[in-house]
Amino acid sequence: MITLQKKRNTLFLVSALGALFLPVFFFSFFNSFSNPKSTSQAKEYLVELQEDSFSPELLQIEKGDTVIFTTTRGKPFWPASNLHPSHTIYPEFDPKEPIEANEKWSFTFQRAGKWKYHDHLAPIFKGEIIVSERSFDDVSGPTAETCRVGANEKQCWEELISTTLQIKGVEAALDILHNNQAHFANNCHDLAHTIGESAYRVFSQGKAMVLTPKTYYCGYGFYHGFMETLVQTTGSPEQARAFCEYADRQLAGETGDAGGSCYHGIGHGTVDGGDPRHFGDAKAVIAPGLEICERVGSTDTQIDRCASGVFNSLAIAYNNSSYGFSLPRENPYGICEEQVKHYFKKPCYEEMNTTVIRLGDSFVESARFVEEIADDVYANYAIESLAGYAVFFHSSRNNLEDSALDCRSLQERLRLACIRGFGAGLAEHALPESEHVASLAFCSLRILTDEERQTCFGRLVPYLRVLYTREKFQEICQSLEEDYRRFCQ
């Protein structure tokens, strides 16, 4: 039984403790408001991917703050830094894998700047997080001059192109690629992707959009971005086909592969926007894309180009552990051997180049995997493509004569295809308007046999027709030795 005296003692004790700790509590409480930002008081913010967009799409925070990403779409999502699909501007801002719909992912921003991001699984959804050191300082917009000398080049070029798209439109953004590609060569294709995505939004609103030969810059990345956005937005093969036909009509006689690159973009977009539950299963990843290709293509060539986008995306996935794959070192062409139809088998052997090149320390070492392909026809497709990509991947080691000698060190059945690949690759990975310079020099090497020069020019010249306007192509043809001008016909 509690006595009155005990109650009084208890009340006195509580009162005394309150008198002791209440001032401490109020001091801490009010101090937290007078100093809302310190190293121990970083804030958390919520960004939600909803049906139509990230919410909020623009968020201003301070360095050290954490953003928690969730979704209400009922589908896995993958918030990650631009550029798509490489995430190279702020590579740490990337969960490296899909986030399930009922889960969340948080990231603490330790770098000040303007960080644009997207949903990697549906890159039509975009957002921006501005991280400041202390307060939300206004950061002036970049120019080409500041990007060339700045410390954060990738971010600067991405922001410049984004701003140019909003103010001046698609063609002005393509001009930035043309005039400055030497400064961001490794990211040029991804930046062209960004322009293609914005161009789709213009096209989908029924606004006039005139395509020009500039859309071929940076390996036709414009069409990859455009078609990926279209496929993920509408899922309509008919609309995809209609745009490819529109591109062919718009650029008829000006550049030769707008339609083909457009079909490649369809396959690319279908796989990139595929079901993340299929990650790690190559057959499941490519199946929807190959099905779309057969629906959208009315000729074997169109299906082939579409399928090249499918297998290109698979090769990229092989090179990125986030997709649940590891490099298939035992048999990198295994998935190609399983294809039955030629218009799937051929592009598969060609597009595995970005995976196979990583399996060796040199081009010749990587080429040993090609030598194991039993079928001569597909082995030739594979080595030509591998040699073309080696120009880019081993760019620091490029020497024209050494490349020719590398080809001669391979199995005799691969020699000529290898020569063709290096010639075309030097054009494909050159700066705009100068694609012909190094490639023609390679095909003209005195150490090449007449047979090697003939096969090199026979592959290169038709490819230059694809890259250049009619007038520029004719000018190049006039500069060729007479014996090789027949390839211009």
C-alpha angles and dihedrals in degrees: 000000000000112000125215090247091055090050090052091049091050093048090049091051093050091047091050093049090047091052089050100046104028094077089049090051094049092044091053092043096052093038089059089059097044090051104033094162126051135129090269096045105059113159133232125223132190124225116185126197104219131181095281107022150340111288114245096022091191119041128178117204140152131252111280094028120127127227119204115206122206136158138218095191094094091234134099114268137190118204110197143156122272140282102077124248100005101047090210101145094072102004095179088060092079129091088211091224141046118283114225116243094248094048135073136218126209131199130187112216112223097167125073117226145080108299117192116195142173143193103270091207093051107017092184084084110080139169143171132224119196112204118192132187096232113339136010097277118186109247114207118234119264128249130202088256094054092045092055093058102028127110095232099051099160093052092043095053092045091052093045092052091045092052092045091052091054096046107028106018140232101315094051089052090050088052089060089057091049096048100040109028092120088067097055105021094144092054100035095103092051092049090051086052088059092053091049091052091053092045090057091056089054092047094046091055091059093248121148113265122179115202117215134187087263088082089078093066118120098017095311090294087155091070093045091056094042096050095041089056092045094049093047092045101045107010085211117143089188093058090045091053091047092056093048089053089047090052091050092051094045094052101033108146093005104076125002108216108045092111094045093050089048092056089047087056091055092058091043093051095047094056096039090054094043131126110289089211086075094058111126093027108092096191093051092046095054100035098085091046095051090048091053090048092057090048097047101039119078095186134042089246093056092047089048092053092047091049090050087064090050094052093041088059090047091052090051089050091051088057094051120065089203088081093059095253133116126202107282095231097166096057115354091179095052094109089051093053088057094058114099104186118075094224088061099035097052098052090044092059090045098048097048086076093098090056099041094049088063093056094073138044091232139023092257092051091051091046091064087078089058091051088062092062106106099203111079094207095055093038088059092050089050098048094046091054094043092052090049092054093043087068088066101032095048095032093137090061098044114140118157098217093044089054091055091049090049089057091051091053091063129081110299092242089063100044101093095040088051091053090050090051095053092047094051093040092056087057096043095053099040127104117275114279092014099070092113099054106077094025093057090045090055094049089048096053112138092220090064118095118238089255091054093048092049093051091045095052090040090061100034103048097057088047091054088053087060093050102045140054116259092256095050092046092053090050090054092047091055089056093057125097108264093248091065100042090087087077089065092066 
